[in-house]
């Protein structure tokens, strides 16, 4: 309980305070409307034939379905749902996309990592980012499972995943844990 006062600290007796849920209701309606839409990739190009554009459109659709299947296994919402919530609530969307060939030569979406943009830092370049890094808090159990490393903090630590044109480096609490070549030639982020 509180008392409303004017700028001279006099009590204002005839004030009623009401908190409306208009903003939340509006945001939920926007989210739900966008989430129930269907994304239809459309590829155009002067020298592309219909068969070529169809192949590219099918590839985009199939990679998205494969990514969603991988995310569902981790109890993570679909990448589209995540993007919609991020775009509406934060205003920015970011994702790391890596695609590799498996041992049989088949294309395998390795990772469609959702990135909460409050944990993303980068330096822009002319054609693509010069470097991109995520600095995300991770639990001790997550760090142990992914990096086979036990942090000194029971709560976990900050994991920094830094990519540039040549290398990916992973730091846990500012200690270099892993370094490997960047096979993509640029940071694989959008």
Secondary structure as UniProt FT lines:
FT   TURN            7..8
FT   HELIX           22..35
FT   TURN            46..47
FT   HELIX           50..72
FT   TURN            73..75
FT   HELIX           79..89
FT   STRAND          94..101
FT   TURN            103..104
FT   STRAND          107..115
FT   HELIX           117..119
FT   STRAND          120..123
FT   STRAND          131..138
FT   HELIX           140..147
FT   TURN            154..155
FT   STRAND          157..164
FT   STRAND          167..172
FT   TURN            173..174
FT   STRAND          175..181
FT   TURN            183..184
//
